[in-house]
Amino acid sequence: MQSAPPPPPPMAAVQPPTPAAPGGQYEEPPVINATDLLPASALSGPGFMVQPQVPTNGAMGQYTIVADASVFKDNAGTYYVESLDLLNIRLSEIPAIAALEGMNDAAVFTKELASSAVRPVTSAANMVIHPMDTVTGLPSGVGDLFERVGAGGKQIYSAATGSPGSGTAAAETGTATINALGYDQVRRDLAHKLHVDPYTSDPILTKLLNKTAWVMFSARMTVDTAMMAVPGSIIISSVEFTDDLVYQTPKADLVILVQKKLKALGLSPQDIATFTHNDAIPLSLQVSAVKDLDALGNIPGRRAAAVDLANVMTEYQARFLVTSLKMLVQWGQQKSPITGIRAPGLIIAHDQNGTTIVPAPVDYLSWTPRIAGFATDPQLIGMQNRVLWITGKMTPLAQQQLTANGWTVQEGALQ
């Protein structure tokens, strides 16, 4: 999990949206109940609890997970997650964290950890994945996309590639060495068994995966043998958050796959490096992005969308854009083929029937100046048959104002 800035001050009760003043004024994003977006059963479990009140920012919810020591041990504390998508991923990872902690406490693991064969390479195993700390002082929220705010790709490229002798270069060298020995396969198999992303950005899960997989690799221990150490009370989720390609393919081959797809889209070498080195886009998400761009076909705007994605600063933004692409693939398959897309910012698409589609995988939309500015943008208002497709919910005022400005609102999945 990843800590975020301190949450807003606690509130005694859920706040309704501020009514619009006469003349079309805006509303403050409401604080909603978590049960408005998730079933109550999902909000607590062994080792965690999601706070019942969720501040929103006009588009996304800001969720608070309280992790206790029964599962998280030294990592117990409070964690903040923006977006329901990422919250669901983090919650699905908690049983895996509990399982890995259980394995590492088991006698067979304790014995292997004490051996000299394991100890010297533990530090190398810890270098496999490095969740990137968000660059401070730059746009980070999904709401920025509604204003078409572009991030600095050159800054990402420079920070990601590093210089000879830097920590990044050393980490990549260590990773290549241990992957050549077969450690990477063990780690991917373990992640698959736990139903988690092997390239997750969650630093707690990443560290446990690294440590446990290295012990298994050193001891020539199979995943099934290791899983026997998992307490019977821990139920591993059956939900997969990535496809089999990510589990079955070595990391280096996935990187090459992404690079080839991006080159075919017309990206420059620097754009490709920016995309593939951007730690705000986990490798599994990179794979999903290029597959979805490929599925859209050779339409105008694909290259611009890939460049836009390469320049995001946070995983929140990356997941928003990749989910938007996935929604458009679905639209093209079920409604009408997509004939072109436009970026940066929100992805705006056109289909064969002349419909303008704006996919927006938001949690809870409210009528803020930012959303109003997007909805009344003269370039968009001039387009006929405009559809705003959201995956979450919205306030009555947002619904009213969007309709008044000529938008058709499509909620949830396509029928």
N, C-alpha and C positions, 0 to 999 in steps of 0.2 A: 504494500500500500504506500501511498505517498501523502505526506502531510501537506496541508495548504495553509494559506493565511488564516488568522483567527476568524471564527464565524461571527455573524452579526450578534448583537446583544440578545440574550434570551427574551422571549416574549411570553406573557402570561397566557395568551390564548391565540388561536389562529385568527389572523387578520383577513377580513374580506377585502376585495379590491376597492381602492378609493374611487368613489363615483366620479364620472367625468363632469366637469363643470360646464355650464352652458357655453356654446361656441366651439365645442369639440376639443376640450382639453384632454390631458392624458391621465393615466392612473398609475399609482405606485404598484410595482410588482407585489403580489400578495405572498404571505406566508401561508402555506397550505398544509394539510395533513398528509403524512407519508402514505396513508391508506388510500388517498385519492389516486395514487399512481401504482401502488404495490399492494398485494394481499397482505393482511396482518401477519399471516404465517411466515412471510419472508423477512419480517423486520427484526426477528431475534432468533437466536439459536445458540448451540454450544460455543461459547467464547466471544459472542458479539451481541450488540444491540444497535439498531438504527434509531436515532432520535426521532420522535413522532412528528415534530414540526420541521417543515422544509421551507426555508426562504427561497424565493425565486428571483431571477434577475431580468425578467422579461422574456426569456426563452428557456432557460435551463433551471433545474432545481439544484440546490446546494445542500448535499446530504452529509450527515455526521454519523460516523460509525464509531461506537465505543467498543474497543477490543480489550478483553480482560485477560488476566495472566493464566487462566486455566488452559488456554490454547496458545496465546501469543507470548507468554513468559516475559522475557525482558523487553519485548516489543509491545507490551500492553500500553494502551493509551487511546487518544482520540485522533481520528483521521477524518479528513474532509474530502469529499468527492463531488465534482461537478458533472452532471449529466446522469440520467437514469441508465443509459447504456453502460457507462463505466461502473456505476454502482452495481449493476447486476453481475458484471464480470468479477468485481472485487468480492462480492458476497459468495459467488460460486467458487472462489479460490480458498475460502476459509476452511472448508472441510479438507482440502488438500494440505493446507498448512498444518492442520491438526494431525493429519495422517503422517506427514513427514516428521513432525515433532515426535509422534509415537514411535516411528521407525528408529529415529536417532537415540531414543531412550531404551530401545530393546537391547538385550544382552549381546546379540550377535553383532550389532553395530558398535556397541561400546568396546567390544573386543577388537574389532577391526580398526576403530579410531585410535586405539592405543598402540597399534603396530607401527613400526618405523616405515613400512611400505606405503602407508597412507599419508603420514604427517608431512613429508617434505613437499608434496604437490598440492596440498590444500590451498595454498595461496594462489597457485596457478588456476585451480578450478574456480576460484572466486572471480577470475577475470573474464569469464565467459560472456557475461552480459552486464552492461553498466547503464542503469537507468539514468538518463540525462537530467540534471537539475534544470528546471525551467530558467531560461535567461531572464534576468530581472529587468524591469523597466520597459518591456515590450508588450504589445497586445497579446493577450492570452485567451480571452474568453470567446465562446461561440458567438456572442452578440456582436463582436467586431466584424464578423462575416456579413452581417446585415448592412454594414457601412462600407463594404468592399475594401476593408483595410488589408493592405498587403504587408507581409513581413519581409525582412531582409534576407534573401537567400544567400547573399555573399557572406553574411555573418555566420549563418549555419555552416556553410561550406568551409569557411576558415576555421571555425571552432571544431568541426567534426574531423577534418583531415589531419590537423595537428602538424607538428614538425618532427623531423627525425630525432629520435631519442626521447620524444615526449611520452607521457603516460599512456596515451592512446595507442601509439605505435607499439609500445611494450605489451599492452594488453592484447593487441591483435596477434603479436608473435606468440604469446603464451597460449592463446586460443587455438591457433593453427597447430601448435605442437601437440596439445592434448587431444584435439579432434582427430589428428592423424592416428592416434593410438586407439581410437574407437570409443572414447568417452562420450562424444557427441551423440552417438547412437543410443547408448545407455540412457543418457539424459532425456532424449526425445521419447524413448520407450516409456520411461518413468512418467513423464508429463502426460503421455497418451493414456496410460493406465489411470492416472489421477484426473483425467478429463480437464486439463488446464493447458493454456498456451505455453509452449516451451520458451517463447520469446516475450513472455509477459513483462510489463514495465513495473510490476509490483516488486520492490526491492526485498521485502520480507520473503515472499515466495521464491524469488530468484536465488537468494542466498541458500535457502533450504534445499532447493532443487540441485544447486551446484554441489553442496556438501554431501547430500545423500547419494547422488549419482556417482560422485567420485569414490565414495566408500564401496558402492556396489561394483564399480568398474575395477577397483583395486583388488577386491575379494572375488572377482569373477562370479558375482551373485546375480541371479536372474531377477527380473521384476516380480515374477510370481512368488519367488522365495522371499524377497524383500517385503512384499505386501502382506505376507503372513504375520509380519510384526505389527500390522495396523490393528488397533483395538477394534473389536467387533461392533462397538457402539457407534463408530464413525461411518457414516454413509457418504460415499463419494457420489457427487452429482452425476447424473447420466447425460447432462447437457454438454454438448461439444461447442466450444467457442472458436474453433478453427477447423479447417478441412483436413482430410487425410494427407494431402500433399505436403503439408507442413510437418506432419509427424514422420512421414516416410522418406523425406528427402533431406540429405545432408545440408547443413546451413550454407556452405559455400555454393552448392548447386542452386539453392533458392536465390541467393544473391545474384548469381549469373543469370538465372531466369528473369528476375526483375530487371536487371540491366538490359538484357536483350529486348524485353518488351518495351522498355522506355526508349531504347534506340529506334525501334520500329515505329514508335509514335512520333519520332522526329526531334527528341530532346537532345540538346548539346551535351558534350562530355561533362561540362560543369554542372548543368542541370541534373544529369544523371547522378553525379557524385553528391550533389546537394540532397537529392531524394533518398538515395541509399544510405547516406551517412546521418540522416536526420533521425536522432533517437526519439523524437516525438512521434515517429511512425514506427511502431514495432515491426519486425520483419514479417510476421504473419499478416499484419495489416497491409504492408507493402504488396505482398502476394495477392491479397484480396483485391486491392486497388487496381493492379495491372490486369487481373483477370476480368474485372468488371469493365474497365476501359476497353479491353479487347472485345468483350461481349457486346458492347454498344456498336461495334462495327466502325468502318472507316468514315466517320462523320466529322464535319467541321467542329473544332473546339476541343477535341480530345487532348491535343498537346497542351493547350492553355490550362485545361483542368489538371493535368499531371504536374505542370509547373506550379500552379497554385497550391496543390497539395504538398509539393516539395518544400514550399516556403512557410508552412505552418510552424507555430512556435510551441504548441502544446498538443498532447494526445487528444484532449477534448475536441479541438478543431479538426484534427486528422480523422477521428472517428466520425465526426459530423459529416465531413466531405465524402468519406468512403461509403457511409451508409446512404448518403444522397445518390451516389453513383449506383449503388445496388438497387435503390428504389426506382431509378430510371430504367435499369435493365428489366425490372419487373413490369414497369409500365409498358415498355416496348414489347414485352412478350404477351401481356394480357390485354392491352388497350390498342395501341397503335405504335408502329416503329418510331424510335427517336431519330430525327433527321439532323439535329445539330444541338450543341450545348455552348454555353458562354460562361466564362469566368474572367476575373477573379471575384472573390467574395462568395456569395451563394451561387450555386450552380443553377443556371436558368436554361431550360431545354425547350425544344420545339418538336412536335411530332408530325407524322404524315397527315394528320387531320387538321393541322393548323392550330393546335392547342399549345399554349405556353404553359409549361409545367415548372413549378419551383418546389423541389423536394426539400422539406425542412424537418428533419428528425428532432424536433424540440420536445421538451417535457411539458412545459406549461407556458403558453404564449399570453402576453398581456399587452395592452395598448400603450406602449411607452413611446417617447419621441423617436427612439431608434427604429422601432418596428413601424411606427407611423411614417417615418421618412422613407423606409423601404417600400411600404405598401402604396405610397402616393408618388413614388418616383416617376417623373414625367415619361421617361423611356419605357417604363413598364405599363403605365396607365394607357399609353398609346397602343398597346398590344391587345388584340381581341382574344376571347376565350382563355382567360388567365385562370390557372388552377394553382392554389397554394395547398400542397399536400403535406400535412403534418402527421406525425406518429403519436403525439400526445394529446393534451387538452388545451383549452384556451378559456379566457374570461368571456363573459357575455358581451362586454364592451368591445373586445377584440373581434369577436364574431360579427357584431353589428357594424363596426367600422370597416372591416374587410369587405363585407357584403355591399356596404354603401359605396365603396370605391371600386366595385365591379369585379371583385374576386369571388370565385367559387372555391369553397374550402372542402378539401377531401381529407377526412380524418381516418386514422388507422390504416389497416392493410387494404389493398385493392380487393374488391369483391369478384 
